[in-house]
Amino acid sequence: MGSEMCIRDSTDIARDGAMQGTNLPVYETLAREVPGLGVTASGGISSLSEIRALAAMGTKAAIVGKAVYTGALALPDVLAAAGEE
């Protein structure tokens, strides 16, 4: 694993499944305060702009279950927004 630390999943349970936006400030703080921390963002992700923002701040992964399940986001679009085309 080297010098990189990893958090498997950071879920904002107040936003989980609500599709009203993820808690970007929490992930921004983690990225700033603990560089190299591998975070999987989860809870409320509902837009491609959020995926782009999470990718830009170095978030390692994002759980987009309900957004994809309901058709609000298409998986190919999510992967493209994350830079994983």
BASESE-319061 format. One record per atom (N, C-alpha, C, CB): residue in one letter; x, y, z negated; residue number from 1; atom name. Coordinates in steps of 0.02 Angstrom, whole numbers, plus 50000, padded with zeros to 5 digits. Glycine has a CB too. Layout:
<nodes>
{a, {X, Y, Z}, NUM, CA},
...
</nodes>
This chain:
<nodes>
{m, {50041, 49941, 50000}, 1, N},
{m, {50000, 50000, 50000}, 1, CA},
{m, {50043, 50063, 50000}, 1, C},
{m, {49954, 50000, 49941}, 1, CB},
{g, {50105, 50057, 49984}, 2, N},
{g, {50148, 50116, 49986}, 2, CA},
{g, {50130, 50168, 49934}, 2, C},
{g, {50147, 50146, 50054}, 2, CB},
{s, {50142, 50230, 49951}, 3, N},
{s, {50129, 50284, 49903}, 3, CA},
{s, {50059, 50313, 49910}, 3, C},
{s, {50180, 50339, 49913}, 3, CB},
{e, {50020, 50288, 49957}, 4, N},
{e, {49952, 50314, 49966}, 4, CA},
{e, {49905, 50281, 49916}, 4, C},
{e, {49928, 50302, 50038}, 4, CB},
{m, {49865, 50323, 49883}, 5, N},
{m, {49814, 50296, 49838}, 5, CA},
{m, {49749, 50290, 49878}, 5, C},
{m, {49804, 50342, 49775}, 5, CB},
{c, {49704, 50249, 49854}, 6, N},
{c, {49642, 50238, 49891}, 6, CA},
{c, {49583, 50234, 49844}, 6, C},
{c, {49647, 50175, 49934}, 6, CB},
{i, {49531, 50271, 49859}, 7, N},
{i, {49466, 50263, 49827}, 7, CA},
{i, {49423, 50228, 49878}, 7, C},
{i, {49435, 50332, 49803}, 7, CB},
{r, {49395, 50173, 49860}, 8, N},
{r, {49355, 50134, 49908}, 8, CA},
{r, {49294, 50173, 49931}, 8, C},
{r, {49333, 50069, 49877}, 8, CB},
{d, {49259, 50205, 49885}, 9, N},
{d, {49197, 50239, 49903}, 9, CA},
{d, {49183, 50293, 49852}, 9, C},
{d, {49137, 50190, 49908}, 9, CB},
{s, {49166, 50352, 49876}, 10, N},
{s, {49144, 50406, 49832}, 10, CA},
{s, {49074, 50425, 49855}, 10, C},
{s, {49193, 50467, 49835}, 10, CB},
{t, {49024, 50403, 49817}, 11, N},
{t, {48954, 50414, 49835}, 11, CA},
{t, {48922, 50466, 49789}, 11, C},
{t, {48914, 50348, 49832}, 11, CB},
{d, {48893, 50517, 49819}, 12, N},
{d, {48853, 50565, 49781}, 12, CA},
{d, {48783, 50535, 49777}, 12, C},
{d, {48854, 50637, 49815}, 12, CB},
{i, {48768, 50502, 49722}, 13, N},
{i, {48704, 50466, 49717}, 13, CA},
{i, {48643, 50512, 49719}, 13, C},
{i, {48703, 50425, 49653}, 13, CB},
{a, {48653, 50575, 49703}, 14, N},
{a, {48597, 50622, 49707}, 14, CA},
{a, {48578, 50636, 49780}, 14, C},
{a, {48615, 50689, 49672}, 14, CB},
{r, {48625, 50623, 49826}, 15, N},
{r, {48612, 50636, 49897}, 15, CA},
{r, {48604, 50572, 49938}, 15, C},
{r, {48668, 50678, 49926}, 15, CB},
{d, {48621, 50516, 49908}, 16, N},
{d, {48620, 50452, 49944}, 16, CA},
{d, {48551, 50438, 49972}, 16, C},
{d, {48643, 50395, 49899}, 16, CB},
{g, {48548, 50426, 50038}, 17, N},
{g, {48485, 50410, 50071}, 17, CA},
{g, {48440, 50469, 50085}, 17, C},
{g, {48449, 50362, 50031}, 17, CB},
{a, {48459, 50528, 50062}, 18, N},
{a, {48416, 50587, 50070}, 18, CA},
{a, {48425, 50620, 50139}, 18, C},
{a, {48430, 50637, 50015}, 18, CB},
{m, {48482, 50609, 50170}, 19, N},
{m, {48498, 50639, 50235}, 19, CA},
{m, {48488, 50715, 50235}, 19, C},
{m, {48454, 50608, 50290}, 19, CB},
{q, {48509, 50746, 50181}, 20, N},
{q, {48504, 50819, 50175}, 20, CA},
{q, {48572, 50851, 50171}, 20, C},
{q, {48462, 50838, 50115}, 20, CB},
{g, {48622, 50815, 50193}, 21, N},
{g, {48691, 50842, 50193}, 21, CA},
{g, {48732, 50812, 50137}, 21, C},
{g, {48689, 50917, 50186}, 21, CB},
{t, {48795, 50798, 50153}, 22, N},
{t, {48840, 50770, 50104}, 22, CA},
{t, {48872, 50826, 50063}, 22, C},
{t, {48894, 50728, 50138}, 22, CB},
{n, {48904, 50807, 50010}, 23, N},
{n, {48935, 50855, 49964}, 23, CA},
{n, {49005, 50872, 49988}, 23, C},
{n, {48935, 50828, 49891}, 23, CB},
{l, {49011, 50910, 50042}, 24, N},
{l, {49076, 50927, 50070}, 24, CA},
{l, {49124, 50959, 50020}, 24, C},
{l, {49067, 50973, 50128}, 24, CB},
{p, {49100, 51002, 49974}, 25, N},
{p, {49147, 51032, 49927}, 25, CA},
{p, {49184, 50981, 49883}, 25, C},
{p, {49110, 51081, 49882}, 25, CB},
{v, {49152, 50926, 49867}, 26, N},
{v, {49185, 50874, 49827}, 26, CA},
{v, {49243, 50844, 49866}, 26, C},
{v, {49135, 50818, 49806}, 26, CB},
{y, {49230, 50828, 49930}, 27, N},
{y, {49283, 50798, 49971}, 27, CA},
{y, {49338, 50847, 49987}, 27, C},
{y, {49253, 50771, 50036}, 27, CB},
{e, {49321, 50911, 49994}, 28, N},
{e, {49371, 50963, 50004}, 28, CA},
{e, {49417, 50968, 49943}, 28, C},
{e, {49338, 51031, 50019}, 28, CB},
{t, {49387, 50966, 49884}, 29, N},
{t, {49425, 50969, 49822}, 29, CA},
{t, {49471, 50908, 49816}, 29, C},
{t, {49379, 50973, 49761}, 29, CB},
{l, {49445, 50848, 49829}, 30, N},
{l, {49487, 50788, 49826}, 30, CA},
{l, {49545, 50793, 49874}, 30, C},
{l, {49445, 50726, 49841}, 30, CB},
{a, {49533, 50815, 49935}, 31, N},
{a, {49585, 50821, 49986}, 31, CA},
{a, {49639, 50871, 49965}, 31, C},
{a, {49556, 50840, 50053}, 31, CB},
{r, {49617, 50925, 49935}, 32, N},
{r, {49664, 50978, 49914}, 32, CA},
{r, {49703, 50959, 49852}, 32, C},
{r, {49626, 51043, 49901}, 32, CB},
{e, {49669, 50930, 49803}, 33, N},
{e, {49700, 50915, 49738}, 33, CA},
{e, {49741, 50851, 49738}, 33, C},
{e, {49647, 50911, 49686}, 33, CB},
{v, {49723, 50804, 49780}, 34, N},
{v, {49758, 50739, 49781}, 34, CA},
{v, {49774, 50721, 49854}, 34, C},
{v, {49714, 50683, 49747}, 34, CB},
{p, {49824, 50753, 49883}, 35, N},
{p, {49841, 50739, 49952}, 35, CA},
{p, {49858, 50665, 49961}, 35, C},
{p, {49901, 50782, 49974}, 35, CB},
{g, {49836, 50636, 50017}, 36, N},
{g, {49849, 50566, 50032}, 36, CA},
{g, {49799, 50519, 50001}, 36, C},
{g, {49916, 50549, 50008}, 36, CB},
{l, {49751, 50545, 49965}, 37, N},
{l, {49700, 50502, 49934}, 37, CA},
{l, {49652, 50478, 49989}, 37, C},
{l, {49661, 50541, 49878}, 37, CB},
{g, {49647, 50414, 49998}, 38, N},
{g, {49604, 50386, 50050}, 38, CA},
{g, {49533, 50379, 50024}, 38, C},
{g, {49630, 50318, 50073}, 38, CB},
{v, {49489, 50423, 50044}, 39, N},
{v, {49421, 50424, 50019}, 39, CA},
{v, {49372, 50402, 50073}, 39, C},
{v, {49402, 50494, 49993}, 39, CB},
{t, {49323, 50361, 50053}, 40, N},
{t, {49266, 50345, 50095}, 40, CA},
{t, {49208, 50388, 50070}, 40, C},
{t, {49249, 50268, 50094}, 40, CB},
{a, {49186, 50434, 50112}, 41, N},
{a, {49132, 50479, 50093}, 41, CA},
{a, {49064, 50445, 50103}, 41, C},
{a, {49135, 50545, 50133}, 41, CB},
{s, {49019, 50457, 50058}, 42, N},
{s, {48953, 50427, 50062}, 42, CA},
{s, {48902, 50469, 50025}, 42, C},
{s, {48954, 50356, 50033}, 42, CB},
{g, {48841, 50469, 50052}, 43, N},
{g, {48787, 50504, 50019}, 43, CA},
{g, {48764, 50565, 50056}, 43, C},
{g, {48807, 50523, 49950}, 43, CB},
{g, {48709, 50559, 50093}, 44, N},
{g, {48678, 50616, 50124}, 44, CA},
{g, {48703, 50637, 50192}, 44, C},
{g, {48684, 50672, 50081}, 44, CB},
{i, {48752, 50602, 50220}, 45, N},
{i, {48779, 50622, 50284}, 45, CA},
{i, {48724, 50620, 50337}, 45, C},
{i, {48839, 50576, 50305}, 45, CB},
{s, {48715, 50677, 50371}, 46, N},
{s, {48658, 50682, 50417}, 46, CA},
{s, {48674, 50716, 50483}, 46, C},
{s, {48603, 50718, 50383}, 46, CB},
{s, {48736, 50739, 50492}, 47, N},
{s, {48751, 50775, 50554}, 47, CA},
{s, {48822, 50760, 50578}, 47, C},
{s, {48743, 50850, 50543}, 47, CB},
{l, {48831, 50770, 50643}, 48, N},
{l, {48897, 50761, 50672}, 48, CA},
{l, {48946, 50814, 50647}, 48, C},
{l, {48893, 50763, 50748}, 48, CB},
{s, {48921, 50873, 50631}, 49, N},
{s, {48965, 50925, 50604}, 49, CA},
{s, {48995, 50904, 50537}, 49, C},
{s, {48927, 50992, 50597}, 49, CB},
{e, {48957, 50867, 50498}, 50, N},
{e, {48984, 50841, 50435}, 50, CA},
{e, {49038, 50789, 50447}, 50, C},
{e, {48928, 50811, 50391}, 50, CB},
{i, {49027, 50747, 50497}, 51, N},
{i, {49077, 50696, 50515}, 51, CA},
{i, {49142, 50731, 50537}, 51, C},
{i, {49051, 50649, 50571}, 51, CB},
{r, {49135, 50782, 50578}, 52, N},
{r, {49194, 50820, 50601}, 52, CA},
{r, {49230, 50852, 50542}, 52, C},
{r, {49174, 50873, 50653}, 52, CB},
{a, {49193, 50882, 50497}, 53, N},
{a, {49223, 50915, 50439}, 53, CA},
{a, {49259, 50864, 50394}, 53, C},
{a, {49169, 50952, 50398}, 53, CB},
{l, {49227, 50807, 50383}, 54, N},
{l, {49259, 50755, 50342}, 54, CA},
{l, {49323, 50730, 50375}, 54, C},
{l, {49211, 50696, 50331}, 54, CB},
{a, {49322, 50720, 50441}, 55, N},
{a, {49382, 50697, 50476}, 55, CA},
{a, {49437, 50750, 50472}, 55, C},
{a, {49365, 50681, 50550}, 55, CB},
{a, {49419, 50813, 50480}, 56, N},
{a, {49468, 50867, 50479}, 56, CA},
{a, {49503, 50872, 50411}, 56, C},
{a, {49435, 50933, 50496}, 56, CB},
{m, {49468, 50856, 50358}, 57, N},
{m, {49499, 50861, 50291}, 57, CA},
{m, {49535, 50798, 50271}, 57, C},
{m, {49446, 50877, 50240}, 57, CB},
{g, {49536, 50748, 50315}, 58, N},
{g, {49575, 50687, 50301}, 58, CA},
{g, {49538, 50631, 50268}, 58, C},
{g, {49632, 50705, 50260}, 58, CB},
{t, {49472, 50635, 50264}, 59, N},
{t, {49433, 50580, 50236}, 59, CA},
{t, {49445, 50519, 50278}, 59, C},
{t, {49357, 50598, 50232}, 59, CB},
{k, {49457, 50462, 50247}, 60, N},
{k, {49475, 50401, 50284}, 60, CA},
{k, {49416, 50368, 50318}, 60, C},
{k, {49507, 50352, 50237}, 60, CB},
{a, {49356, 50374, 50290}, 61, N},
{a, {49297, 50341, 50318}, 61, CA},
{a, {49235, 50376, 50291}, 61, C},
{a, {49295, 50265, 50301}, 61, CB},
{a, {49179, 50361, 50323}, 62, N},
{a, {49115, 50388, 50301}, 62, CA},
{a, {49060, 50336, 50310}, 62, C},
{a, {49097, 50454, 50339}, 62, CB},
{i, {49017, 50331, 50263}, 63, N},
{i, {48960, 50285, 50267}, 63, CA},
{i, {48900, 50324, 50292}, 63, C},
{i, {48945, 50250, 50198}, 63, CB},
{v, {48874, 50304, 50350}, 64, N},
{v, {48820, 50340, 50382}, 64, CA},
{v, {48759, 50296, 50392}, 64, C},
{v, {48843, 50368, 50449}, 64, CB},
{g, {48749, 50249, 50347}, 65, N},
{g, {48699, 50197, 50353}, 65, CA},
{g, {48629, 50221, 50373}, 65, C},
{g, {48693, 50161, 50291}, 65, CB},
{k, {48599, 50262, 50332}, 66, N},
{k, {48530, 50282, 50346}, 66, CA},
{k, {48524, 50325, 50408}, 66, C},
{k, {48501, 50319, 50287}, 66, CB},
{a, {48573, 50369, 50419}, 67, N},
{a, {48571, 50412, 50478}, 67, CA},
{a, {48573, 50371, 50543}, 67, C},
{a, {48630, 50461, 50477}, 67, CB},
{v, {48612, 50318, 50544}, 68, N},
{v, {48614, 50275, 50603}, 68, CA},
{v, {48553, 50230, 50605}, 68, C},
{v, {48679, 50232, 50603}, 68, CB},
{y, {48533, 50203, 50548}, 69, N},
{y, {48475, 50158, 50544}, 69, CA},
{y, {48411, 50192, 50570}, 69, C},
{y, {48465, 50134, 50473}, 69, CB},
{t, {48402, 50254, 50551}, 70, N},
{t, {48341, 50290, 50571}, 70, CA},
{t, {48346, 50320, 50641}, 70, C},
{t, {48326, 50345, 50521}, 70, CB},
{g, {48405, 50319, 50670}, 71, N},
{g, {48414, 50348, 50737}, 71, CA},
{g, {48431, 50422, 50736}, 71, C},
{g, {48353, 50337, 50777}, 71, CB},
{a, {48440, 50451, 50677}, 72, N},
{a, {48458, 50521, 50673}, 72, CA},
{a, {48527, 50534, 50704}, 72, C},
{a, {48457, 50545, 50601}, 72, CB},
{l, {48572, 50485, 50697}, 73, N},
{l, {48638, 50488, 50728}, 73, CA},
{l, {48650, 50423, 50766}, 73, C},
{l, {48694, 50499, 50674}, 73, CB},
{a, {48682, 50429, 50823}, 74, N},
{a, {48700, 50371, 50862}, 74, CA},
{a, {48772, 50352, 50845}, 74, C},
{a, {48692, 50384, 50939}, 74, CB},
{l, {48785, 50288, 50834}, 75, N},
{l, {48851, 50266, 50814}, 75, CA},
{l, {48907, 50289, 50862}, 75, C},
{l, {48852, 50191, 50808}, 75, CB},
{p, {48897, 50284, 50928}, 76, N},
{p, {48950, 50309, 50972}, 76, CA},
{p, {48966, 50383, 50962}, 76, C},
{p, {48931, 50297, 51045}, 76, CB},
{d, {48915, 50423, 50948}, 77, N},
{d, {48925, 50494, 50935}, 77, CA},
{d, {48963, 50505, 50870}, 77, C},
{d, {48858, 50531, 50933}, 77, CB},
{v, {48946, 50465, 50819}, 78, N},
{v, {48980, 50470, 50754}, 78, CA},
{v, {49054, 50453, 50763}, 78, C},
{v, {48947, 50422, 50703}, 78, CB},
{l, {49068, 50399, 50799}, 79, N},
{l, {49138, 50379, 50810}, 79, CA},
{l, {49176, 50433, 50850}, 79, C},
{l, {49141, 50312, 50847}, 79, CB},
{a, {49144, 50462, 50899}, 80, N},
{a, {49176, 50516, 50938}, 80, CA},
{a, {49190, 50577, 50894}, 80, C},
{a, {49132, 50536, 50997}, 80, CB},
{a, {49142, 50595, 50851}, 81, N},
{a, {49151, 50653, 50806}, 81, CA},
{a, {49207, 50641, 50757}, 81, C},
{a, {49086, 50667, 50769}, 81, CB},
{a, {49217, 50578, 50738}, 82, N},
{a, {49269, 50561, 50691}, 82, CA},
{a, {49338, 50553, 50725}, 82, C},
{a, {49251, 50497, 50655}, 82, CB},
{g, {49337, 50556, 50791}, 83, N},
{g, {49399, 50548, 50828}, 83, CA},
{g, {49418, 50475, 50838}, 83, C},
{g, {49454, 50583, 50792}, 83, CB},
{e, {49369, 50431, 50835}, 84, N},
{e, {49381, 50359, 50840}, 84, CA},
{e, {49352, 50330, 50904}, 84, C},
{e, {49351, 50323, 50780}, 84, CB},
{e, {49351, 50368, 50957}, 85, N},
{e, {49319, 50347, 51019}, 85, CA},
{e, {49347, 50282, 51045}, 85, C},
{e, {49327, 50399, 51073}, 85, CB},
</nodes>
